[in-house]
Amino acid sequence: MRPQDIIAKKRDDGELNDSEIRSFIDGVCDGSWADYQISALIMAMVIRGMSQAEQDSITDAMLHSGEVLDLSGIAKPKADKHSTGGVGDKTSLIIAPVAAACGIAVPMISGRGLGHTGGTLDKLESIPGYRVNLSTDEFHRVIDECGFAMAGQTADIAPADKKIYALRDATATVPCIPLIVASIMSKKLAEGLDALILDVKTGSGAFMPELEGSRALASALVRTGEKFGVRTEAVISDMGQPLGKYVGNALETYECIKILRGEADENMAATTELSLELTARLLVLADVAADVDAARALALAKLNSGEALERSCANIRLQGGDPAVCDNPEVLLGPGLKDVVIRAGSAGYISEIDTFAVGNAIVAIGGGRTRAEDAIDHAVGYASVAAIGDSVSAGDVLGILYCRRDDELAAEQLRNAYRIGEEPVVVPELIKAVV
């Protein structure tokens, strides 16, 4: 089939059949479709929309464009978690070891941060020596020994997605639910899972800031998982403010290890709460627990006993990282950083936080990337001290920026991210809905 004919059909609001979509995905992988032709069809898909049949076809074609992991040799239930991304969104580093301690095998294939959001791989690489590029054999071995592995997408897993996502990012065609579903689910289904929990963010720091859009995305993801034989559930969680205490790769890893060590402070409570909720729902999906209450109790017990910490330390060692971070997480805190205190300009109640602006401020000081090839500074970041609903006086600390030099522009961005009103406000619920 000629690319031009397929593009023209979609341009004119036609519905592509399964053969046409598979021809497109084959062309992406074998190079017979030029980048400008791929981009043209993607743009037509975004503008014209995609039917349910088209969404299912492109997900299946992208899934089978590469390797599907065979984890049948692992007797435990196989399950994973995926988040649509946010600021301070670090729960994978807690969920994976807690779930493993509860008897689940977790083959977690993760991504890097792009734009205002952080990436799990970047957080892991803040641990000295940690390797996220594993061969399939290494991936299996790590799961066998500690219960979970955390690695990046290889060239063999959903290769069509890697190419298409790069072009979507460059052509402003990322916010399209059918393409988001195909991108996420083609990678997750390639893991050979029995169960999948999804954390779909909503609020000012989410890709889908409105609850209605987040609910539509959650429903589409869950339906696709179930259609492909994976027990799937989605939690819609708040991203109207940074999650937990820290934003920034090493700082977020530090927060997670402190939680695993039982040394969390009150600013880390939301990270712990969401991690346990997602883990509990994953345990129910994987038939490890009968209901969510029992699953929460089991997950909390594994966290409090130190068994989850032991799993995490074993994983760090197996993937080449320095296990000393488990005994002394302070080694993750980089030397030579300046502390810039962000203070309230007036008295009142924090009514809103522009979380998108917070994430962008950290990117601006080197803590994230605007292009996939950008290098990042793992050490820089932000400590979120005040939260929505808190009462503050003029001069009170809202947060602390950790940077290489006094960066007044980033500090101003952070100050301006906080809205302070005269009236008390309702503290937003962390979990908005379950789909």
C-alpha positions as CSV (number, residue, x, y, z in Angstrom):
1,M,0.0,0.0,0.0
2,R,1.3,3.4,-0.9
3,P,1.8,5.8,2.1
4,Q,0.2,8.6,0.1
5,D,-3.1,6.6,-0.3
6,I,-3.3,5.8,3.5
7,I,-2.5,9.4,4.4
8,A,-5.1,10.7,2.0
9,K,-7.8,8.3,3.3
10,K,-7.3,9.5,6.9
11,R,-6.9,13.2,5.8
12,D,-10.4,12.9,4.2
13,D,-11.8,11.5,7.5
14,G,-11.8,7.8,6.4
15,E,-11.4,5.0,8.9
16,L,-8.3,3.0,8.3
17,N,-8.6,-0.8,8.3
18,D,-6.3,-3.2,10.1
19,S,-4.2,-3.9,7.0
20,E,-3.6,-0.2,6.3
21,I,-2.6,0.4,9.9
22,R,-0.2,-2.6,9.9
23,S,1.3,-1.4,6.6
24,F,1.9,2.0,8.3
25,I,3.6,0.4,11.3
26,D,5.7,-1.9,9.1
27,G,6.8,1.1,7.2
28,V,7.8,2.9,10.4
29,C,10.0,-0.1,11.3
30,D,11.6,-0.9,8.0
31,G,12.1,2.7,6.9
32,S,9.9,2.5,3.8
33,W,7.9,5.4,5.2
34,A,9.8,8.7,5.4
35,D,9.6,10.8,8.6
36,Y,7.5,13.4,6.8
37,Q,5.0,10.7,5.8
38,I,4.8,9.3,9.3
39,S,4.3,12.8,10.7
40,A,1.6,13.6,8.1
41,L,-0.5,10.5,9.0
42,I,-0.1,11.2,12.7
43,M,-1.3,14.7,12.3
44,A,-4.3,13.4,10.3
45,M,-5.0,11.0,13.1
46,V,-4.9,13.8,15.7
47,I,-7.1,16.1,13.7
48,R,-9.6,13.6,12.4
49,G,-9.7,11.4,15.4
50,M,-9.5,7.6,15.6
51,S,-12.2,5.0,16.1
52,Q,-12.0,2.3,18.7
53,A,-11.1,-0.3,16.0
54,E,-8.3,1.9,14.8
55,Q,-7.0,2.4,18.3
56,D,-7.0,-1.4,18.9
57,S,-5.3,-2.0,15.6
58,I,-2.5,0.4,16.1
59,T,-1.9,-0.8,19.7
60,D,-1.6,-4.4,18.5
61,A,0.6,-3.5,15.5
62,M,2.9,-1.5,17.7
63,L,3.0,-4.2,20.3
64,H,4.0,-6.8,17.8
65,S,6.5,-4.5,16.0
66,G,9.1,-6.0,18.3
67,E,9.8,-8.5,21.0
68,V,7.2,-9.6,23.6
69,L,8.9,-10.8,26.7
70,D,8.4,-14.4,27.7
71,L,8.2,-14.6,31.5
72,S,6.3,-17.8,31.6
73,G,9.2,-19.4,33.4
74,I,8.6,-17.2,36.4
75,A,6.0,-18.9,38.6
76,K,4.9,-15.7,40.4
77,P,2.2,-13.4,39.0
78,K,3.7,-10.7,36.7
79,A,2.5,-7.2,37.3
80,D,3.6,-3.6,36.7
81,K,2.6,0.0,37.3
82,H,2.6,2.9,34.9
83,S,2.2,6.6,35.5
84,T,1.2,9.3,32.9
85,G,3.9,11.5,34.6
86,G,4.1,14.5,36.9
87,V,6.3,16.6,39.1
88,G,7.9,14.7,42.0
89,D,6.2,11.6,40.7
90,K,8.5,8.9,42.2
91,T,6.3,6.1,43.3
92,S,7.8,3.4,41.1
93,L,10.9,3.3,43.3
94,I,8.7,2.2,46.2
95,I,6.0,0.2,44.5
96,A,8.4,-2.2,42.7
97,P,10.2,-3.4,45.9
98,V,7.1,-3.5,48.0
99,A,5.2,-5.5,45.4
100,A,8.2,-7.8,45.0
101,A,8.2,-8.4,48.8
102,C,4.5,-9.3,48.6
103,G,5.3,-12.1,46.0
104,I,4.8,-10.4,42.7
105,A,7.4,-10.4,39.9
106,V,7.7,-6.8,38.5
107,P,9.2,-6.4,35.0
108,M,9.3,-2.6,35.0
109,I,10.2,-1.0,31.7
110,S,10.4,2.8,32.3
111,G,11.2,6.0,30.5
112,R,13.2,9.2,30.8
113,G,11.9,12.6,31.7
114,L,11.0,15.0,28.9
115,G,9.5,18.4,29.3
116,H,8.4,19.4,32.8
117,T,8.1,15.8,34.1
118,G,10.7,13.5,35.6
119,G,11.6,10.0,34.4
120,T,12.2,6.9,36.5
121,L,15.4,6.0,34.6
122,D,16.9,9.4,35.4
123,K,16.1,8.9,39.1
124,L,17.7,5.5,39.1
125,E,20.8,6.8,37.3
126,S,21.4,9.2,40.2
127,I,22.5,6.1,42.1
128,P,26.2,5.8,41.3
129,G,26.8,2.9,38.9
130,Y,23.1,1.9,38.4
131,R,22.6,0.3,35.0
132,V,19.2,0.7,33.3
133,N,20.3,-0.8,30.0
134,L,19.9,-4.5,30.5
135,S,19.9,-7.4,28.0
136,T,16.8,-9.7,28.1
137,D,18.8,-12.3,29.9
138,E,20.0,-9.8,32.5
139,F,16.4,-8.5,32.9
140,H,15.2,-12.1,33.7
141,R,18.1,-12.8,36.1
142,V,17.5,-9.7,38.1
143,I,13.8,-10.5,38.5
144,D,14.6,-14.1,39.5
145,E,17.0,-12.9,42.2
146,C,15.2,-9.9,43.8
147,G,11.7,-10.0,42.4
148,F,11.9,-6.9,40.1
149,A,14.0,-5.3,37.4
150,M,13.9,-1.7,36.3
151,A,15.2,-1.0,32.8
152,G,14.7,1.2,29.7
153,Q,12.9,0.3,26.5
154,T,15.3,-1.8,24.3
155,A,15.5,-1.5,20.6
156,D,13.6,-4.8,20.4
157,I,10.5,-3.8,22.5
158,A,7.8,-1.8,20.6
159,P,10.3,-0.2,18.2
160,A,7.5,1.5,16.3
161,D,6.6,3.4,19.4
162,K,10.1,4.8,19.9
163,K,10.1,6.2,16.4
164,I,6.5,7.5,16.5
165,Y,6.8,9.1,19.9
166,A,9.9,11.1,18.9
167,L,8.0,12.5,15.9
168,R,4.9,13.2,17.9
169,D,7.0,15.1,20.4
170,A,8.6,17.2,17.6
171,T,5.3,17.9,15.8
172,A,3.0,18.9,18.8
173,T,0.9,15.7,18.4
174,V,1.4,14.2,21.8
175,P,-2.0,15.0,23.3
176,C,-4.1,12.5,21.5
177,I,-5.8,9.8,23.6
178,P,-5.7,6.9,21.0
179,L,-2.0,7.5,20.3
180,I,-1.2,7.9,24.0
181,V,-3.0,4.6,24.7
182,A,-1.1,2.8,21.9
183,S,2.2,4.2,23.1
184,I,1.8,3.3,26.7
185,M,0.1,-0.1,26.2
186,S,2.3,-1.4,23.4
187,K,5.3,-1.2,25.8
188,K,3.4,-2.5,28.9
189,L,1.8,-5.4,27.0
190,A,5.2,-6.4,25.7
191,E,6.2,-7.2,29.3
192,G,4.0,-10.3,29.4
193,L,2.0,-9.1,32.3
194,D,-0.9,-10.6,34.2
195,A,-1.9,-7.3,35.9
196,L,-1.3,-3.6,35.4
197,I,-2.1,-0.6,37.7
198,L,-2.2,2.8,36.0
199,D,-1.6,6.1,37.8
200,V,-3.3,8.8,35.6
201,K,-2.5,12.3,36.8
202,T,-4.8,15.3,36.7
203,G,-4.2,18.9,37.7
204,S,-1.8,21.7,36.8
205,G,1.3,19.4,36.5
206,A,-0.4,16.7,34.4
207,F,-0.4,16.3,30.6
208,M,-4.2,16.0,31.0
209,P,-4.9,18.9,33.5
210,E,-8.7,18.6,33.5
211,L,-10.4,15.7,35.3
212,E,-12.7,14.9,32.4
213,G,-9.7,14.4,30.1
214,S,-7.9,12.3,32.7
215,R,-11.0,10.1,33.2
216,A,-11.3,9.6,29.4
217,L,-7.7,8.6,29.2
218,A,-7.9,6.2,32.2
219,S,-11.0,4.5,30.7
220,A,-9.3,4.0,27.4
221,L,-6.2,2.6,29.0
222,V,-8.2,0.2,31.2
223,R,-10.3,-1.0,28.3
224,T,-7.3,-1.7,26.2
225,G,-5.5,-3.6,28.9
226,E,-8.6,-5.8,29.5
227,K,-9.0,-6.4,25.8
228,F,-5.5,-7.7,25.5
229,G,-5.9,-10.1,28.5
230,V,-4.2,-8.0,31.2
231,R,-6.2,-7.3,34.4
232,T,-6.1,-3.5,34.5
233,E,-7.2,-0.7,36.8
234,A,-6.5,3.0,36.8
235,V,-6.2,5.5,39.8
236,I,-6.7,9.1,38.9
237,S,-4.4,11.0,41.3
238,D,-3.8,14.7,42.0
239,M,-1.0,16.6,40.3
240,G,-2.2,20.0,41.3
241,Q,0.9,20.2,43.5
242,P,4.2,18.4,43.5
243,L,3.9,14.9,44.9
244,G,5.6,14.5,48.3
245,K,8.6,16.6,49.4
246,Y,11.2,16.6,46.6
247,V,11.4,17.4,42.9
248,G,14.7,16.4,41.2
249,N,16.3,13.1,40.4
250,A,18.7,12.4,43.2
251,L,16.4,14.2,45.7
252,E,13.4,12.0,44.7
253,T,15.5,8.9,45.0
254,Y,16.6,10.0,48.4
255,E,13.0,10.5,49.5
256,C,12.1,7.0,48.4
257,I,15.0,5.4,50.2
258,K,14.1,7.4,53.4
259,I,10.5,6.1,53.1
260,L,11.8,2.5,52.6
261,R,14.0,2.9,55.7
262,G,11.0,4.1,57.8
263,E,12.5,7.6,58.1
264,A,10.0,9.7,56.2
265,D,9.0,13.1,57.4
266,E,5.5,14.6,57.2
267,N,6.2,16.2,53.8
268,M,6.7,12.8,52.3
269,A,3.4,11.4,53.4
270,A,1.6,11.8,50.1
271,T,4.4,9.8,48.3
272,T,3.9,7.0,50.8
273,E,0.1,7.1,50.7
274,L,-0.1,6.9,46.9
275,S,2.6,4.3,46.6
276,L,0.8,2.0,49.1
277,E,-2.6,2.6,47.4
278,L,-1.2,1.7,43.9
279,T,0.6,-1.3,45.3
280,A,-2.5,-2.5,47.1
281,R,-4.6,-2.4,44.0
282,L,-1.9,-4.2,42.1
283,L,-1.9,-7.0,44.7
284,V,-5.7,-7.4,44.2
285,L,-5.4,-7.5,40.4
286,A,-2.7,-10.1,40.7
287,D,-4.8,-12.3,43.1
288,V,-2.2,-11.9,45.9
289,A,-4.8,-10.3,48.2
290,A,-8.6,-10.7,48.4
291,D,-9.5,-7.0,48.7
292,V,-7.9,-3.6,48.9
293,D,-8.0,-3.3,52.7
294,A,-6.1,-6.6,53.1
295,A,-3.7,-5.6,50.3
296,R,-3.0,-2.3,52.0
297,A,-2.2,-4.0,55.3
298,L,0.1,-6.5,53.5
299,A,2.0,-3.8,51.6
300,L,2.4,-1.6,54.8
301,A,3.7,-4.6,56.7
302,K,6.3,-5.3,54.0
303,L,7.3,-1.6,54.1
304,N,7.5,-1.4,57.9
305,S,9.4,-4.7,58.3
306,G,12.3,-3.6,56.1
307,E,11.7,-6.4,53.6
308,A,10.9,-3.9,50.8
309,L,14.2,-2.0,51.6
310,E,16.1,-5.3,51.4
311,R,14.6,-6.0,47.9
312,S,15.5,-2.5,46.8
313,C,19.1,-2.8,48.0
314,A,19.4,-6.2,46.3
315,N,18.1,-4.7,43.0
316,I,20.6,-1.8,43.3
317,R,23.5,-4.3,43.7
318,L,22.3,-6.5,40.9
319,Q,22.0,-3.6,38.5
320,G,25.4,-2.3,39.3
321,G,24.5,0.5,41.7
322,D,26.3,1.4,44.9
323,P,24.3,-0.3,47.7
324,A,25.8,2.2,50.2
325,V,22.9,4.5,49.4
326,C,20.6,2.1,51.3
327,D,22.6,2.5,54.5
328,N,23.4,6.2,54.0
329,P,21.0,7.8,51.5
330,E,22.6,11.2,52.2
331,V,25.4,10.2,49.8
332,L,22.8,11.0,47.0
333,L,22.8,14.7,48.0
334,G,25.3,16.3,45.7
335,P,28.0,18.7,47.1
336,G,28.4,22.2,45.9
337,L,24.8,23.2,45.6
338,K,23.4,26.5,46.7
339,D,20.2,26.6,48.8
340,V,17.8,29.4,47.7
341,V,14.9,29.8,50.1
342,I,11.6,30.6,48.4
343,R,9.5,32.7,50.8
344,A,5.8,33.8,50.9
345,G,5.3,37.4,49.8
346,S,2.1,37.8,51.8
347,A,0.1,36.2,54.6
348,G,-2.9,33.9,53.9
349,Y,-3.7,30.4,52.7
350,I,-2.0,28.6,49.8
351,S,-4.9,28.2,47.4
352,E,-3.1,27.0,44.3
353,I,0.3,25.8,43.0
354,D,1.2,26.0,39.3
355,T,2.9,22.6,39.3
356,F,3.8,22.9,35.6
357,A,5.8,26.0,36.5
358,V,7.6,24.2,39.3
359,G,8.6,21.4,36.9
360,N,9.8,23.9,34.3
361,A,11.9,25.8,36.9
362,I,13.8,22.5,37.7
363,V,14.3,21.9,34.0
364,A,15.7,25.4,33.6
365,I,18.4,24.8,36.2
366,G,19.5,21.5,34.5
367,G,17.3,19.0,36.4
368,G,15.4,18.0,33.3
369,R,15.5,18.0,29.5
370,T,13.7,19.8,26.8
371,R,15.1,17.6,24.1
372,A,15.7,13.8,24.4
373,E,19.5,14.2,23.8
374,D,20.0,16.8,26.6
375,A,22.2,16.0,29.5
376,I,20.8,16.5,33.0
377,D,22.2,17.4,36.4
378,H,20.9,14.7,38.7
379,A,21.7,16.7,41.9
380,V,19.7,19.9,41.5
381,G,16.1,20.1,42.5
382,Y,13.5,21.6,44.9
383,A,12.1,20.8,48.3
384,S,8.4,21.5,48.6
385,V,7.8,22.7,52.1
386,A,4.3,24.3,52.0
387,A,1.2,22.7,50.5
388,I,-2.2,23.7,49.3
389,G,-4.3,24.6,52.3
390,D,-1.4,25.6,54.5
391,S,-1.6,28.9,56.4
392,V,1.5,31.1,55.9
393,S,2.7,34.5,57.0
394,A,4.8,36.8,54.9
395,G,8.3,35.6,54.8
396,D,7.5,31.9,55.6
397,V,9.3,29.3,53.7
398,L,7.4,27.8,50.7
399,G,10.3,25.7,49.5
400,I,14.0,25.4,48.9
401,L,15.7,25.5,45.5
402,Y,18.9,23.5,45.2
403,C,21.0,24.8,42.3
404,R,24.6,25.3,41.1
405,R,24.4,29.1,41.2
406,D,22.1,31.7,42.4
407,D,19.3,31.5,39.8
408,E,17.0,34.4,40.4
409,L,14.9,33.5,37.3
410,A,14.1,30.0,38.6
411,A,13.5,31.4,42.1
412,E,11.1,33.9,40.7
413,Q,9.3,31.2,38.7
414,L,8.9,29.2,41.9
415,R,7.7,32.2,43.9
416,N,5.1,33.0,41.3
417,A,3.9,29.4,41.2
418,Y,2.2,29.9,44.6
419,R,-1.2,31.6,44.9
420,I,-2.0,32.9,48.4
421,G,-5.5,33.9,49.2
422,E,-7.3,35.4,52.2
423,E,-9.7,32.5,52.8
424,P,-9.1,29.0,53.9
425,V,-9.3,26.4,51.2
426,V,-10.1,22.7,51.1
427,V,-7.1,20.4,50.9
428,P,-7.4,18.5,47.6
429,E,-7.9,14.8,47.7
430,L,-4.8,12.8,46.6
431,I,-7.0,10.2,44.8
432,K,-9.7,11.6,42.7
433,A,-11.2,8.5,41.2
434,V,-10.7,4.8,40.4
435,V,-11.5,3.4,37.0
